[in-house]
Amino acid sequence: MPRGRYSLHDPHDHTPLGEEHFQCAPGPSGWRYVSRTFTPSGAPSGTVDLALDDLGRPLRLELRTADWQIRGAALEGVTWVRTDPTGEQATEGSVRAPAFTGTSPAFLVATARLLRLQPGSPAVRIRLVAFTEPVLAPRTVDQSWALVDSEAHTTDNGPLVVDTYQVSALDTGEQHPVHLAGDVVLAAPGLELEELETPPSSFS
């Protein structure tokens, strides 16, 4: 069960945005990721709880910030409810898309798991529902993913396979690499893996 800490920053000017302390693990029905996020000063700022089925589809998503929360799942596309902490300002949404995305590294692992790309295969287009922090407003985005390299590195715990993806935002044309090892993000725009207590889990 990988457990560790990511540092978060603005991908353009590198302004620190805080940290995300996480743990994740595959299970009988898929994969689960839970985390707590903190501001640069160390104050709690939210939580993430994402569970996938064995095909990479979101069985359950719960996002929380100080003022908003999201509960969502795959249902005729993806469906969610956005509420304030009291539940008085609840709004529902649904989009014909296969999954969610957001600032948490969990979503990069989830998208890679859902696509199951092979090195050298053509890029795949995917539509996702993104929740923008801190208000968790939903926004539909279109991305293109390609697995450009998969390389095994020798470690004390055996070979570690690092997959490098090229991710493109189709509305702006902006491209960036994402480096994954199993269910851990090694590096991506806006985040760095700072601590990892146990090796990443590998998906079958």
Secondary structure, DSSP 8 states (H G I E B T S, - for coil): --EEEEEEE-TTT--EEEEEEEEEEEETTEEEEEEEEE-TTS-EEEEEEEEEETTS-EEEEEEE-SS-EEEEEESSSEEEEEE-TTSSS-EEEEES-SEEE-SSTHHHHHHHHHH---TT---EEEEEEEEETTTTEEEEEEEEEEEEEEEEEEETTEEEEEEEEEEEETTT--EEEEEEETTEEEEETTEEEEEESS------
